Amino acid sequence: MVQVSQPSPASLNGNPPYATIAATATAVPPFSITRDDMKYYMGRVFDIPERRLEAMMSIVDNAQVHHRHAIFPIDYTIEPRPLAQTNNEYIDHAVKLGREAAEKCLERAGLLPTDIDLIITVSCTGFMIPSLDAHLINLMGFRSNVRRMPFTELGCAAGAMALSRSADYLRANPGGNVLIIAVELPSLTFQRKDISQANLISSILFGDGAAAVVVTGQEKPGPRILATETYTFPDSLGAMGFDLRDSGFHILLAKDVPEMIGAKIESLVHDFLARCGRVQSDIKGWILHPGGARLLGNVEKELGLCKCDTQPSWDILKNVGNLSSATILFILQEWLEKRPLKTGEYALAGAFGPGFSAEFLLLQWN
């Protein structure tokens, strides 16, 4: 299934309606998990045979994740706790980190909470009703009539999808302001007694963090969202997700996900760009959610890219790990701060998540 959101020709030429990324911000919790920590704790935490442990050590070395953040010290993180307890911990820390990222982002955009017309909150690593946006409305002073759109089940693709939905809203409501807040706390989904390969891999990859983005319908400097597209892979429900049990969230992750994406990525990207009147050579920035090292490597191979084309994705994977939905927003900030494109140049953003789905955006620097 393909869903396409494309602007009018006037919009592709840089004319109104605008959907411009005006500011980004990130926040990470204070505790750290290093690659050496993983090697030390792997054999002490998981009851796995020595030969399998040796194989996992090799995966730790090749995962390209050197450092991650967590809301608790590692000794507490690895201990089993009831789902009710971990979910309460999720609520407390999601509100704290989400508020930190949101306040920083609004300050960078030069906006007040009362200037925001729509809040999109994104998370898949815990559960809360009322949702995060309702908590922040009370804490931060947003208008009582601010619109709310919480995303809870889109996984790693959700940060990109939030950008897409913000553009849809601003095309229908020109001149407005959207605040996106993505908070993920995968450390709370850690399962000590689950020795499935999916759980072992996730314990190596995922870190905690939050990101916020202001997307505005006003004429501002920054990347404009020109077009977006969603693609859902046929018969792929089991590729990625969570299984909710009494002990908490257990990750589902098919081992062939990198190959599944690699087999489709070239045609998906080229067809999307063709519908936007562009070709791959027009793209000067590749803002790609890495997932893991093998997935990003497959994407590079199939698109004929080199590591220099996607270095910000590798840097985020190395320094904070995979933060699920927030990852693409961390990478977006890395491009904005360290590798901004020239006015008029194009970038393609892409992320992948449960469904199994891919989300693409065409951006143009303004």
MIBA-608639 format. One line per field, with one value per residue (C-alpha): x, y, z; residue number from 1. Coordinates in pm, whole numbers, always signed. Example, Ala and Ser with C-alpha at 12.3 -4.5 7.8 and 13.67 -1.06 7.14 Angstrom:
BEGIN
east = c(+1230	+1367)
north = c(-450	-106)
up = c(+780	+714)
i = c(1	2)
! end
This chain:
BEGIN
east = c(+0	+133	+2	+132	+106	+226	+201	+84	+336	+351	+462	+736	+870	+903	+581	+313	+177	+489	+586	+930	+1141	+1218	+1401	+1507	+1624	+1725	+1747	+1914	+1905	+2215	+2324	+2538	+2582	+2905	+3012	+3246	+2952	+2764	+3057	+3088	+2720	+2617	+2742	+2641	+2285	+2178	+2181	+2328	+2591	+2954	+2960	+2655	+2807	+3117	+2897	+2713	+3044	+3125	+2788	+2858	+3187	+3022	+2707	+2880	+2706	+2972	+2761	+2396	+2198	+1956	+1721	+1863	+2207	+2276	+2267	+1906	+1813	+1894	+1685	+1334	+1047	+667	+510	+312	+635	+823	+523	+504	+874	+802	+536	+755	+1060	+873	+716	+1051	+1254	+973	+936	+1311	+1329	+1010	+1118	+1457	+1303	+1048	+1324	+1532	+1230	+1154	+804	+592	+375	+73	+201	+160	-153	-90	+117	+223	+366	+543	+644	+619	+816	+548	+181	+0	-355	-385	-107	+215	+71	-202	+59	+266	-34	-77	+294	+405	+107	-14	-352	-654	-767	-433	-489	-340	-217	-47	+128	+181	+223	+444	+783	+1101	+915	+704	+942	+938	+562	+513	+701	+476	+155	+276	+315	-36	-177	+2	-117	-472	-401	-155	+49	+20	+286	+330	+542	+660	+788	+932	+1028	+1158	+1278	+1375	+1578	+1245	+1165	+1480	+1404	+1667	+1507	+1435	+1726	+1570	+1802	+1571	+1598	+1974	+2019	+1790	+1990	+2292	+2125	+1867	+1911	+1687	+1627	+1385	+1372	+1148	+1088	+895	+741	+590	+359	+525	+804	+1116	+1465	+1510	+1430	+1086	+886	+789	+641	+593	+512	+425	+487	+367	+540	+291	+259	+516	+331	+584	+890	+899	+696	+634	+468	+312	+333	+300	+672	+648	+741	+918	+1062	+981	+1247	+1286	+1648	+1586	+1461	+1782	+1750	+1377	+1445	+1751	+1549	+1296	+1482	+1610	+1270	+1093	+1329	+1346	+968	+904	+1149	+1000	+656	+816	+984	+1331	+1605	+1858	+2138	+1932	+1964	+2253	+2155	+2056	+1877	+1830	+1726	+1998	+1806	+2133	+2465	+2361	+2042	+2216	+2493	+2237	+2062	+2393	+2483	+2152	+2144	+2512	+2593	+2912	+2952	+3038	+2683	+2523	+2785	+2537	+2335	+2648	+2746	+2408	+2412	+2761	+2697	+2338	+2233	+1895	+1634	+1341	+1113	+1341	+1641	+1547	+1499	+1842	+1989	+1794	+1948	+2293	+2247	+2113	+2399	+2696	+2611	+2352	+2279	+2291	+1975	+1773	+1941	+1734	+1752	+1567	+1465	+1364	+1274	+1138	+915	+641	+375	+625	+645	+878	+827	+999	+1015	+1158	+1310	+1448	+1679	+1552)
north = c(+0	+341	+669	+985	+1343	+1581	+1957	+2164	+2262	+2610	+2457	+2256	+2583	+2720	+2920	+2905	+2707	+2664	+2374	+2471	+2303	+2607	+2451	+2122	+2018	+1698	+1578	+1270	+1126	+1134	+769	+594	+247	+195	-84	-209	-217	-443	-681	-692	-746	-968	-1294	-1201	-1106	-1354	-1729	-1831	-2091	-1984	-2030	-1807	-1553	-1535	-1470	-1194	-1030	-1015	-851	-594	-508	-477	-292	+50	+156	+290	+485	+519	+699	+553	+697	+466	+323	-3	-212	-104	-120	-490	-600	-742	-524	-553	-391	-154	-25	+21	+195	+442	+505	+559	+822	+1016	+1025	+1074	+1389	+1513	+1449	+1556	+1885	+1948	+1893	+2094	+2398	+2405	+2374	+2651	+2881	+2813	+2883	+3208	+3086	+3058	+2757	+2972	+3007	+2633	+2520	+2143	+1916	+1578	+1345	+1027	+722	+342	+229	+284	+362	+656	+790	+1090	+1108	+1307	+1614	+1650	+1649	+1914	+2137	+2173	+2202	+2437	+2662	+2566	+2702	+2502	+2480	+2349	+2048	+1714	+1415	+1139	+860	+541	+243	+347	+258	+376	+534	+761	+1058	+1085	+1029	+1311	+1544	+1430	+1486	+1830	+1925	+1795	+2007	+2323	+2285	+2277	+2552	+2797	+3010	+2774	+2620	+2252	+2112	+1751	+1576	+1225	+1046	+690	+496	+152	+73	+14	-268	-463	-830	-1018	-1363	-1331	-1487	-1454	-1311	-1011	-922	-973	-749	-481	-475	-377	-115	+94	+400	+653	+1010	+1276	+1515	+1807	+1989	+2304	+2299	+2631	+2753	+3095	+3203	+3116	+2992	+2617	+2300	+2299	+1978	+1952	+1602	+1290	+925	+617	+266	-43	-367	-645	-937	-794	-776	-998	-802	-567	-477	-550	-843	-719	-980	-978	-902	-604	-526	-803	-687	-863	-818	-1042	-1110	-1041	-681	-529	-752	-682	-307	-346	-533	-248	+71	+166	+142	+309	+608	+648	+619	+870	+1118	+1070	+1159	+1478	+1557	+1476	+1217	+1075	+1301	+1600	+1478	+1638	+1524	+1174	+1196	+824	+638	+372	+107	-78	-94	-379	-203	+126	-54	-233	+95	+256	-36	-45	+334	+358	+582	+595	+642	+1009	+1059	+930	+1016	+1193	+869	+674	+940	+927	+547	+555	+820	+758	+431	+365	+584	+440	+725	+1001	+882	+1051	+1380	+1349	+1290	+1585	+1808	+1671	+1779	+2122	+2194	+2030	+1976	+2234	+2233	+2536	+2729	+2543	+2205	+1893	+1625	+1298	+1180	+820	+595	+244	+86	-163	-232	-290	+63	+316	+692	+932	+1311	+1542	+1853	+2169	+2404	+2762)
up = c(+0	-94	+44	-116	+4	-264	-281	-571	-843	-687	-360	-534	-670	-317	-303	-30	+149	+359	+584	+707	+974	+1189	+1485	+1642	+1989	+2165	+2524	+2672	+3025	+3248	+3266	+3005	+2857	+2662	+2432	+2704	+2947	+2705	+2683	+3061	+3133	+2838	+2983	+3338	+3253	+2984	+3041	+2705	+2608	+2574	+2197	+2154	+2391	+2172	+1869	+2055	+2148	+1779	+1712	+1985	+1810	+1468	+1573	+1553	+1876	+2113	+2360	+2464	+2732	+2987	+3248	+3518	+3601	+3420	+3740	+3793	+3423	+3392	+3690	+3619	+3738	+3706	+3402	+3625	+3778	+3452	+3296	+3584	+3535	+3165	+3239	+3481	+3257	+2929	+3070	+3203	+2884	+2652	+2835	+2824	+2447	+2382	+2585	+2419	+2071	+2128	+2253	+1942	+1720	+1905	+1991	+2303	+2388	+2305	+1947	+1881	+1698	+1690	+1915	+1774	+2039	+1940	+2145	+2136	+2444	+2708	+2750	+2901	+2896	+2914	+2655	+2683	+2510	+2775	+3051	+2873	+2803	+3179	+3259	+2980	+2922	+2576	+2468	+2578	+2214	+2083	+1861	+1968	+1769	+1973	+1779	+1979	+1744	+1453	+1603	+1437	+1144	+1363	+1379	+1000	+989	+1239	+1005	+721	+918	+1027	+661	+586	+869	+756	+399	+535	+792	+635	+873	+1171	+1393	+1479	+1763	+1734	+2048	+2024	+2347	+2353	+2659	+2522	+2834	+3010	+2765	+2858	+2923	+3122	+3079	+2706	+2515	+2171	+1910	+1870	+2239	+2247	+1942	+2084	+2408	+2197	+1977	+2161	+2381	+2557	+2443	+2324	+2031	+1936	+1608	+1523	+1175	+1071	+799	+811	+580	+778	+693	+712	+516	+355	+339	-27	-49	+162	+101	+304	+176	+364	+266	+178	+423	+666	+999	+1173	+1064	+1362	+1668	+2035	+2208	+2533	+2811	+3189	+3215	+2978	+2618	+2423	+2092	+1765	+1499	+1195	+1104	+734	+777	+630	+323	+288	+282	+61	-203	-230	-143	-488	-658	-365	-363	-741	-784	-502	-652	-999	-866	-730	-1063	-928	-975	-731	-853	-731	-370	-180	+171	+288	+626	+691	+1004	+1036	+1230	+1268	+1088	+856	+750	+676	+489	+271	+191	+96	-127	-314	-367	-461	-164	+37	+410	+350	+214	+534	+800	+1034	+1054	+1149	+1403	+1579	+1582	+1734	+1999	+2114	+1947	+1793	+1969	+1774	+1652	+1783	+1580	+1254	+1441	+1605	+1257	+1115	+1384	+1301	+938	+1036	+1275	+1103	+735	+628	+258	+32	-48	-309	-256	-189	+79	+122	+469	+529	+822	+864	+1126	+1219	+965	+803	+665	+509	+529	+288	+275	+11	+169	+10	+198	+214)
i = c(1	2	3	4	5	6	7	8	9	10	11	12	13	14	15	16	17	18	19	20	21	22	23	24	25	26	27	28	29	30	31	32	33	34	35	36	37	38	39	40	41	42	43	44	45	46	47	48	49	50	51	52	53	54	55	56	57	58	59	60	61	62	63	64	65	66	67	68	69	70	71	72	73	74	75	76	77	78	79	80	81	82	83	84	85	86	87	88	89	90	91	92	93	94	95	96	97	98	99	100	101	102	103	104	105	106	107	108	109	110	111	112	113	114	115	116	117	118	119	120	121	122	123	124	125	126	127	128	129	130	131	132	133	134	135	136	137	138	139	140	141	142	143	144	145	146	147	148	149	150	151	152	153	154	155	156	157	158	159	160	161	162	163	164	165	166	167	168	169	170	171	172	173	174	175	176	177	178	179	180	181	182	183	184	185	186	187	188	189	190	191	192	193	194	195	196	197	198	199	200	201	202	203	204	205	206	207	208	209	210	211	212	213	214	215	216	217	218	219	220	221	222	223	224	225	226	227	228	229	230	231	232	233	234	235	236	237	238	239	240	241	242	243	244	245	246	247	248	249	250	251	252	253	254	255	256	257	258	259	260	261	262	263	264	265	266	267	268	269	270	271	272	273	274	275	276	277	278	279	280	281	282	283	284	285	286	287	288	289	290	291	292	293	294	295	296	297	298	299	300	301	302	303	304	305	306	307	308	309	310	311	312	313	314	315	316	317	318	319	320	321	322	323	324	325	326	327	328	329	330	331	332	333	334	335	336	337	338	339	340	341	342	343	344	345	346	347	348	349	350	351	352	353	354	355	356	357	358	359	360	361	362	363	364	365	366)
! end
